[in-house]
Structure formats: structure tokens, C-alpha cells
């Protein structure tokens, strides 16, 4: 059996993985921000089309609609220009596949200018005679404030909230709004802005939390990661004693087989084989402690207790035996042993490894080492055999007490009929 190597094997690999995942998260946020920006563009375009249509009607029928003999043509021209620019932005956004970091800042500035133009036009046409229009202005400013949250970046929320407050202050001056009413409306706008900011923060936190889980899974098994996220401090406390079943595998004569292959082909073969083994282990409720070249060490029953750990490990071993027949021409050796181990994190802050240590692990490896000498693909200790169901026990026969390498006392070993 080749020398055990834990994957990932170095801090540099894990750091590179973390950077790659962080970059992926950033791209996900940018893409989602672009998608939301496109939705905002739809809303902006629809509002401007309706607003510009009303401006045109007011220009042609001022007396009937607002009770004034005439209005300046700029009210309609500015609306048409704003609508054209908005539709241009919508078309440009629709054609993009990835977001730009400048979008969450540039587009809100455009929105702020649109609201300022809207306020200016209303003031020119109606002046102080229609203060009820401030309800619409407050609504527009609130929409501007909350839109920053949909852009998923805090700076966008801060910017849109600031622009919304500035526009409302501008409107309050133009319409000579009473200070008390202006203050109340400003607090409302500020509140909607904070809601948008919190929404963006929550989304970012969720995305980064999931990314953190992916990073941790480079170091720790998935089942361990799930336990860590439920009770993170437990993972770093004193290692716990667990009763488990350990499964050890090894392809026989792999060194001779690998000599006939190119190194790249050997690596590709090992990657495929280890993937097959790990999938079987996970499907049966276990996790892979480490890969050992062409071999594997898997654990059933830690860190979370598994009621049928021995049975699950035995079923996984049978599944591996069935799979290896179709996968490669090499025979395999599998050893199973149950007993107490110590499970916990080992290593430094830059590289953590969750593992199990104890005599149970050594015995399982020694039992696997016997498979070649007794010419049997699967061997298990009496301790494991006694924990199996009656049906599984019926598939086994005893080889009698056998002496394991490095041990003084023989151990009764079982194999398949």
C-alpha cells in the first residue's frame, strides 16, 4: 500500500481553492446584480413611458388637464429624452452576459438625475399650487432608495438612499414644504433605504456563507461540515471518543499495473477510482478519512453516531467489490474492524484535518493486509461480524484466529462464503 496522503495535500492548494471560490462568489453576485439591474430597467422604462405620455398630453391639452393655458415644450422633450436614454440602457443591459462593478454606482446616478428632472418639471408646471404632488415625489424617492438593495452591494444602497434624500430635500425647497412634514417624509425615505441595504447584506451573507461551506469542505468531510455549521465550536473542542467501523481498501498489484501506463493515465485512473469509492461510502452514511494512493480509509459512525455503522460499512464493502469487477482488472482487498477511536481536528490554523486515530484504525489496516495472503477480497473482524444483522452474518464464514502483523494476540477473522 502506498504512503497515505490526505487531500488537499498542502496549504497552497487550499488557499488557491479559497481564492477560486471567492472569485466565483463575486461573479455570482455580479451576475445576479446584472439580472436585478435589468428588472429595474424594465420598471424604469415602464414608468417613463407612462410619465412621458402624460407629459405629452399635458403639453397638448394643458387647460383641460391642469387648468393652465400653456406649458413649456421642455416638459415633453425632457420626458422623451429620458425615455430614450432609459430604453438604450435597457437594451445594453439585455445584451450583456456578465455584470460590471461600475453598474451599481453608475445607473443609480442616472436614476437620481431622472428624479431631479421629474421634480424640476413638476415645479415649473405646477409650482406651489399643487403640493399634493409631493406624495408622488415621496413615492419616487422611496423607490430610488430601496432600489439599491436589489443591486446587492452596500455602496449602491448608500448611494441610492443619499440621492433619494437629496432629491426630496430639493423638492421640499421648491415646494416650500413645512419642516415637520419634510422631516417625516425624509425618515420614511431613509427607512426604505435601510431596508434595501439590509436586504443586500442578507443576500451577500448567505452567498458567502455557502461559499465558506465549500471552502471548509476542501478540508473536512461533508458530514463533518454539516455538524460544524450546526455547532461550530464543538468541532474545535476536545476530540471525542466514538465507536465506529473502519473500512480500508487497497488495489492489489497496482504498482505493477501502473508501470505500463503513462503518469497522466495513472492519475486519471486513480481519480476515477477514488471517486467511485467515495460515492459508495457517502451513499452508505460514511465519509472518507483519507486516500492512500490506490487505497482508501473510510469511517462509519463519527462524528455523528450511526446506529448501524457496522452494517453500513459491510454493505459499502460489498458495493465496492461489485463495482471493482466492472472498473478494472485488478483484485481488491478490503478490511473491516469496529471499535473505539478518537475523532477530532488535527493541524494548525492554516491547515485543519478532521481524522480518527486509535488502535481500531491500525487493526483495520492489518486485516486488509491479510487479504492477499489468504486470497480473499473481504475480511472483517469478529467484533464487526457480531454487530451485523442475521442476514449479513449468514453470508460469512470464519477463517479462525489469525495473527495480524505487529500483534501478539490472534484475531478471529471472517470472510464471504
C-alpha distance (Angstrom), angle and dihedral (degrees) to the residues before:
residue distance angle dihedral
X1 . . .
X2 3.77 . .
X3 3.77 123.0 .
X4 3.84 113.7 -75.6
X5 3.79 115.0 -104.9
X6 3.79 123.4 -176.8
X7 3.81 116.8 -140.7
X8 3.00 122.5 -103.0
X9 3.78 89.4 40.0
X10 3.77 101.7 -166.2
X11 3.77 143.9 29.7
X12 3.81 90.9 -119.6
X13 3.80 90.4 60.2
X14 3.79 92.1 50.1
X15 3.81 91.6 46.4
X16 3.80 90.4 51.2
X17 3.79 89.5 49.1
X18 3.80 91.5 50.4
X19 3.80 90.9 50.1
X20 3.78 91.5 48.8
X21 3.79 92.2 50.3
X22 3.82 91.5 46.2
X23 3.81 89.5 52.4
X24 3.80 90.0 48.4
X25 3.80 90.9 51.3
X26 3.80 90.0 50.9
X27 3.80 90.4 51.5
X28 3.81 90.8 48.6
X29 3.80 90.4 52.9
X30 3.80 91.3 47.8
X31 3.81 92.3 49.9
X32 3.80 92.2 47.5
X33 3.79 90.2 46.4
X34 3.81 89.3 52.2
X35 3.81 90.5 49.8
X36 3.80 91.0 51.3
X37 3.80 90.8 45.1
X38 3.78 88.5 56.6
X39 3.81 90.4 51.9
X40 3.80 89.6 50.6
X41 3.81 88.5 50.2
X42 3.82 89.6 56.1
X43 3.81 90.9 52.3
X44 3.81 92.6 44.1
X45 3.80 92.0 49.5
X46 3.80 93.1 48.3
X47 3.80 93.0 48.9
X48 3.80 92.1 47.9
X49 3.80 93.0 48.6
X50 3.80 90.5 52.6
X51 3.82 92.6 42.9
X52 3.81 93.9 47.3
X53 3.80 91.4 47.8
X54 3.79 89.0 54.4
X55 3.82 90.6 47.0
X56 3.81 90.4 53.6
X57 3.80 91.6 49.0
X58 3.81 90.0 48.9
X59 3.82 89.9 50.7
X60 3.81 92.9 53.1
X61 3.82 97.9 36.3
X62 3.81 106.0 27.8
X63 3.80 96.0 146.3
X64 3.78 95.0 51.1
X65 3.79 96.4 43.3
X66 3.81 106.8 35.4
X67 3.79 103.5 8.6
X68 3.80 96.3 -113.2
X69 3.81 127.4 121.8
X70 3.81 94.4 -130.2
X71 3.78 145.5 -12.7
X72 3.81 129.4 -149.7
X73 3.83 115.0 -94.2
X74 3.79 90.0 -125.8
X75 3.81 89.6 80.5
X76 3.81 90.3 67.0
X77 3.81 96.1 34.8
X78 3.81 93.6 53.2
X79 3.81 90.1 48.5
X80 3.81 91.9 51.0
X81 3.81 91.5 48.2
X82 3.80 92.6 48.5
X83 3.81 91.5 48.4
X84 3.81 91.6 49.5
X85 3.80 92.0 50.5
X86 3.80 91.3 46.6
X87 3.80 92.8 51.3
X88 3.81 89.6 47.5
X89 3.81 90.4 54.0
X90 3.81 90.2 47.5
X91 3.82 92.0 52.0
X92 3.81 91.4 47.4
X93 3.80 92.8 49.4
X94 3.79 92.0 47.7
X95 3.79 90.8 56.3
X96 3.80 94.8 52.6
X97 3.81 123.7 94.8
X98 3.80 98.1 -169.2
X99 3.76 134.0 35.0
X100 3.80 128.8 -113.4
X101 3.78 124.1 -132.5
X102 3.81 89.7 -131.9
X103 3.82 94.4 57.4
X104 3.83 97.0 80.2
X105 3.83 87.4 56.9
X106 3.81 105.3 32.8
X107 3.81 99.1 48.9
X108 3.84 95.3 48.0
X109 3.81 88.7 54.7
X110 3.81 88.0 54.7
X111 3.82 89.4 49.6
X112 3.79 90.5 49.8
X113 3.80 90.9 53.0
X114 3.81 90.5 49.5
X115 3.80 91.6 53.9
X116 3.82 90.2 47.6
X117 3.83 90.6 51.9
X118 3.81 90.0 48.2
X119 3.81 91.1 52.4
X120 3.82 92.0 46.4
X121 3.80 93.0 50.4
X122 3.79 92.7 48.6
X123 3.80 91.2 49.1
X124 3.82 92.4 50.1
X125 3.78 93.6 49.5
X126 3.80 102.2 37.2
X127 3.77 105.6 17.1
X128 3.79 113.9 -177.0
X129 3.79 94.3 -30.2
X130 3.81 94.1 89.9
X131 3.81 107.9 41.8
X132 3.83 89.1 159.0
X133 3.80 86.7 78.4
X134 3.81 85.9 76.2
X135 3.81 87.3 78.7
X136 3.80 88.5 64.6
X137 3.78 91.3 43.9
X138 3.81 91.0 52.2
X139 3.81 90.1 49.7
X140 3.81 92.0 50.7
X141 3.79 91.7 47.8
X142 3.82 91.0 49.3
X143 3.81 90.7 51.1
X144 3.79 89.3 50.2
X145 3.81 91.1 50.1
X146 3.81 96.4 49.4
X147 3.82 93.9 43.4
X148 3.80 89.5 76.2
X149 3.80 90.1 69.3
X150 3.79 91.1 59.5
X151 3.79 88.8 58.4
X152 3.85 88.6 64.1
X153 3.79 95.5 -136.7
X154 3.80 125.6 105.9
X155 3.80 92.5 -141.2
X156 3.82 89.7 57.4
X157 3.81 90.9 52.2
X158 3.80 92.1 48.5
X159 3.81 90.5 48.4
X160 3.81 96.6 47.9
X161 3.81 91.9 45.7
X162 3.80 90.8 50.3
X163 3.81 92.4 47.7
X164 3.80 91.3 47.8
X165 3.81 92.5 51.8
X166 3.81 91.5 45.7
X167 3.81 91.6 51.2
X168 3.78 92.7 48.2
X169 3.81 90.8 48.9
X170 3.81 87.5 51.8
X171 3.81 90.3 51.1
X172 3.81 92.1 46.5
X173 3.80 89.9 55.7
X174 3.81 94.0 46.1
X175 3.80 93.5 48.4
X176 3.83 94.1 36.5
X177 3.77 91.6 -126.9
X178 3.80 118.8 -167.0
X179 3.84 111.3 -99.7
X180 3.81 94.3 -122.8
X181 3.80 93.8 53.1
X182 3.80 91.3 43.4
X183 3.81 91.2 51.3
X184 3.81 92.7 49.7
X185 3.81 92.3 49.4
X186 3.82 91.2 46.2
X187 3.82 90.9 53.7
X188 3.81 89.0 51.2
X189 3.80 91.2 51.8
X190 3.80 91.1 45.9
X191 3.82 90.3 51.2
X192 3.79 93.0 52.8
X193 3.79 88.9 48.8
X194 3.80 91.5 53.5
X195 3.80 90.3 48.6
X196 3.79 89.1 55.5
X197 3.79 90.7 47.9
X198 3.81 92.3 51.0
X199 3.79 90.3 47.9
X200 3.80 91.0 54.4
X201 3.81 91.3 46.6
X202 3.81 92.4 51.1
X203 3.81 92.7 50.5
X204 3.80 92.5 47.6
X205 3.80 91.3 47.5
X206 3.80 91.8 51.7
X207 3.79 93.0 48.5
X208 3.80 93.0 47.3
X209 3.81 91.3 45.2
X210 3.79 90.3 56.1
X211 3.79 89.1 46.4
X212 3.80 89.1 51.8
X213 3.78 89.0 53.6
X214 3.81 89.7 53.1
X215 3.80 91.3 49.9
X216 3.81 92.4 49.5
X217 3.80 90.1 49.7
X218 3.81 87.4 64.5
X219 3.80 86.4 66.0
X220 3.80 104.2 29.1
X221 3.81 137.7 37.9
X222 3.78 116.9 -96.5
X223 3.82 93.6 -112.9
X224 3.80 89.7 52.0
X225 3.81 91.3 48.9
X226 3.81 91.1 52.7
X227 3.80 89.9 51.6
X228 3.81 90.4 47.1
X229 3.81 93.3 53.5
X230 3.81 90.4 50.3
X231 3.83 93.3 48.3
X232 3.82 108.6 6.0
X233 3.81 96.7 176.2
X234 3.80 92.8 55.0
X235 3.79 89.9 65.5
X236 3.81 92.9 61.4
X237 3.78 98.5 40.9
X238 3.80 127.0 92.4
X239 3.84 110.1 -42.9
X240 3.78 113.5 -102.6
X241 3.78 131.0 -128.0
X242 3.81 112.2 -120.9
X243 3.79 136.0 179.1
X244 3.79 106.4 -131.1
X245 3.76 144.5 156.5
X246 3.79 115.0 -119.8
X247 3.80 121.5 -152.5
X248 3.81 120.1 -161.8
X249 3.82 123.9 -174.9
X250 3.79 134.2 -174.5
X251 3.79 133.3 175.3
X252 3.80 109.3 -130.3
X253 3.81 120.7 -128.7
X254 3.79 90.8 5.9
X255 3.81 92.8 141.0
X256 3.79 91.3 58.8
X257 3.79 90.8 44.7
X258 3.83 92.2 49.7
X259 3.82 92.3 52.5
X260 3.80 88.7 72.0
X261 3.80 93.8 54.1
X262 3.78 135.2 72.0
X263 3.83 114.3 -105.6
X264 3.80 90.8 -112.6
X265 3.79 90.6 53.0
X266 3.81 90.8 48.6
X267 3.79 91.4 52.4
X268 3.81 91.9 47.0
X269 3.81 90.7 50.1
X270 3.81 92.7 49.7
X271 3.80 92.3 48.0
X272 3.81 91.6 52.2
X273 3.81 93.5 45.2
X274 3.78 94.9 47.2
X275 3.79 89.8 48.3
X276 3.80 89.8 53.5
X277 3.80 92.1 49.5
X278 3.79 95.2 45.3
X279 3.80 92.4 50.1
X280 3.80 90.6 53.2
X281 3.80 91.8 48.4
X282 3.81 93.2 49.7
X283 3.80 92.0 46.1
X284 3.80 88.7 57.2
X285 3.81 95.3 48.8
X286 3.80 100.6 -97.2
X287 3.78 134.8 108.5
X288 3.78 135.6 -139.1
X289 3.80 113.3 -107.3
X290 3.78 94.5 -173.6
X291 3.77 144.3 -24.6
X292 3.78 116.1 -122.2
X293 3.78 106.1 -161.9
X294 3.79 102.2 -82.1
X295 3.81 90.9 -4.1
X296 3.77 137.0 73.1
X297 3.79 140.2 -152.8
X298 3.80 114.3 -150.5
X299 3.80 131.1 179.4
X300 3.80 131.0 -149.6
X301 3.80 118.6 -166.3
X302 3.81 106.1 27.9
X303 2.96 142.9 133.6
X304 3.81 86.7 -1.6
X305 3.78 116.3 39.5
X306 3.81 114.8 -107.6
X307 3.80 114.3 -157.1
X308 3.80 94.2 -154.0
X309 3.81 98.7 33.6
X310 3.82 95.3 140.7
X311 3.80 92.8 46.0
X312 3.82 91.5 47.4
X313 3.81 91.8 49.6
X314 3.81 91.3 47.8
X315 3.81 91.9 50.5
X316 3.82 89.8 47.9
X317 3.81 90.1 51.5
X318 3.81 91.1 52.1
X319 3.82 90.3 49.0
X320 3.81 90.7 51.5
X321 3.81 90.2 50.0
X322 3.79 90.8 52.9
X323 3.80 92.3 46.4
X324 3.80 96.8 48.8
X325 3.80 90.9 59.0
X326 3.81 89.6 64.1
X327 3.78 96.8 34.6
X328 3.80 106.3 55.4
X329 3.82 142.4 -9.0
X330 3.80 93.6 -115.3
X331 3.81 123.5 103.7
X332 3.78 118.1 -123.3
X333 3.76 135.2 -142.8
X334 3.81 121.7 -147.9
X335 3.79 126.8 -174.9
X336 3.81 126.9 -169.2
X337 3.77 128.9 -169.8
X338 3.80 133.4 162.6
X339 3.75 128.1 -150.2
X340 3.76 147.5 99.3
X341 3.80 122.8 -41.4
X342 3.78 136.9 168.6
X343 3.82 112.2 -117.2
X344 3.78 124.9 -165.6
X345 3.78 149.1 102.1
X346 3.78 120.5 -58.4
X347 3.79 129.3 -174.2
X348 3.78 137.8 43.6
X349 3.76 132.4 -57.2
X350 3.79 91.1 -90.4
X351 3.79 94.3 52.4
X352 3.79 123.9 24.3
X353 3.77 124.9 -178.0
X354 3.78 124.6 -171.1
X355 3.79 108.3 -148.7
X356 3.78 145.4 147.0
X357 3.79 124.9 -121.1
X358 3.77 132.8 -174.7
X359 3.77 144.6 92.5
X360 3.81 90.7 -69.8
X361 3.79 90.2 68.3
X362 3.81 92.2 49.4
X363 3.81 92.7 48.5
X364 3.82 91.8 50.3
X365 3.81 89.8 52.4
X366 3.83 91.2 48.2
X367 3.81 90.9 49.8
X368 3.78 90.2 52.2
X369 3.81 88.0 50.8
X370 3.83 89.1 59.5
X371 3.81 93.8 59.2
X372 3.78 93.1 83.6
X373 3.82 96.5 48.0
X374 3.82 93.7 48.7
X375 3.82 92.2 37.6
X376 3.80 95.4 -126.9
X377 3.82 125.5 129.3
X378 3.81 96.1 -147.3
X379 3.79 129.7 38.6
X380 3.78 129.6 170.3
X381 3.75 136.2 178.8
X382 3.78 125.6 -110.1
X383 3.81 87.9 -112.2
X384 3.79 90.3 62.5
X385 3.82 93.6 39.5
X386 3.79 91.6 56.5
X387 3.82 91.3 55.5
X388 3.81 94.2 54.6
X389 3.77 125.9 98.1
X390 3.81 119.9 -98.2
X391 3.80 89.8 -105.6
X392 3.80 92.6 54.2
X393 3.80 92.1 43.7
X394 3.79 88.0 55.3
X395 3.81 89.2 62.6
X396 3.81 92.1 59.0
X397 3.78 137.9 77.1
X398 3.78 130.0 -168.5
X399 3.79 122.9 -110.0
X400 3.77 89.4 -167.6
X401 3.80 127.5 -121.9
X402 3.81 110.7 -25.7
X403 3.78 128.0 -173.7
X404 3.78 114.6 -121.7
X405 3.78 121.6 -145.7
X406 3.80 111.2 -91.6
X407 3.81 94.9 13.1
X408 3.79 131.1 103.4
X409 3.81 99.9 -156.7
X410 3.83 119.5 67.1
X411 3.80 118.7 -126.4
X412 3.80 126.4 -145.7
X413 3.78 108.0 -116.0
X414 3.80 129.8 -161.3
X415 3.79 131.5 -159.9
X416 3.80 139.0 175.8
X417 3.79 121.4 -73.6
